[in-house]
Amino acid sequence: MARAQAAGDAVKDAAANPQFEFLERAGYVARGLLYAVMGLLALGIALGLGGGKATDLSGSLVFLIGNPFGKVVLIAMIVGLVAYSLWGFVRAIFDPLHRGDDATGVVARLGFVWSAISYAAIALFGLQILAGAAGAASGDGTQKAVASILAHPFGGRITIIVGILSLGIGVGQFVEAYKATFKRDLKAGEMSASEKAIAVALGRFGMVARGVTFLVIGWFLIQAGIHHDAGEAHGFGGAFLFLLAEPFGHLVLAVISLGFVALGLHSFACARWIRLLGGSR
């Protein structure tokens, strides 16, 4: 027991190391870039501009590295995403953001675990590109994942459950946008009143946009599970195109796209003012 406690303390001290905290903040920047690019590309479609694209976070990464300095950018993004993934586990285990151990807190901390896994997957995707894996930068990742699930017994039911969870995440985003619990995570004492107000407004707007998108993705997943067809499953890119096809679709997609840009800007604000493990003590 004492040995386990000592090991836990050592991990906690390592997570609070200033160098690691710098990487965690870099992780927020990497995350912000992915969301902002995804939103701007979708906005291009909504406004009928050339170069617009409906894509997901992995697609944003591919876009970011499409330049002469792409390899350097890719390495920097991988480092940031790995750091952000580790920060997700730190948030879940050590609770520096004080979510607590009640039912609501446990759900929030499980959400941090899911975030850690998701961004680790994007970092792995980046490593595959870096290694020159053929086809790493192509295809719908959501459809590939669902196809692998549907290949197993009870795959349809599992896909439906994942879809229901996605709906739950969408509703949770609306609740989070309303309560703005995340504003407690910022170092308010280091922010002016206007800086805090803008950061909170960006977070709320972004979470509403993400909530709408997760509801659409959840619906797609449920249909894919019911019909046992991975082709009916779509991620962010498919959700954007679905919204575009609806009445007033260009306006709706423009608003949702700006919401994702806002989410990216909120992530930049977190890079500056979020409470990390060392600063929470």
FENVEN-V247856 format. One record per backbone hydrogen bond with DSSP energy under -0.5 kcal/mol. NH is the residue of the N-H (numbers start at 1). CO is the residue of the C=O. If there is no record, write none. Layout:
nh-><NH NH>
co-><CO CO>
This chain:
nh-><5 6 7 8 9 10 11 12 13 14 15 16 17 21 22 23 24 25 26 27 28 29 30 31 32 33 34 35 36 37 38 39 40 41 42 43 44 45 46 47 48 49 52 53 55 60 61 62 63 64 65 66 67 70 73 74 75 76 77 78 79 80 81 82 83 84 85 86 87 88 89 90 91 92 93 94 95 95 98 106 107 108 109 110 111 112 113 114 115 116 117 118 119 120 121 122 123 124 125 126 127 128 129 130 131 132 133 136 138 141 144 145 146 147 148 149 150 151 152 155 158 159 160 161 162 163 164 165 166 167 168 169 170 171 172 173 174 175 176 177 178 179 180 183 184 185 186 187 188 190 191 196 197 198 199 200 201 202 203 204 205 206 207 208 209 210 211 212 213 214 215 216 217 218 219 220 221 222 223 224 225 226 227 228 229 232 233 239 240 241 242 243 244 245 246 246 249 252 253 254 255 256 257 258 259 260 261 262 263 264 265 266 267 268 269 270 271 272 273 274 275 276 280 280 281>
co-><1 2 3 4 5 6 7 8 9 10 11 12 14 17 18 19 20 21 22 23 24 25 26 27 28 29 30 31 32 33 34 35 36 37 38 39 40 41 42 43 45 44 49 41 53 56 57 58 59 60 61 63 65 67 69 70 71 72 73 74 75 76 77 78 79 80 81 82 83 84 85 86 87 88 89 90 90 91 95 102 103 104 105 106 107 108 109 110 111 112 113 114 115 116 117 118 119 120 121 122 123 124 125 126 127 129 128 133 135 139 140 141 142 143 144 145 146 147 149 152 154 155 156 157 158 159 160 161 162 163 164 165 166 167 168 169 170 171 172 173 174 175 176 180 181 182 183 273 186 187 188 192 193 194 195 196 197 198 199 200 201 202 203 204 205 206 207 208 209 210 211 212 213 214 215 216 217 218 219 220 221 222 223 224 224 229 230 235 236 237 238 239 240 241 242 243 246 248 249 250 251 252 253 254 255 256 257 258 259 260 261 262 263 264 265 266 267 268 269 270 185 274 276 277 278>
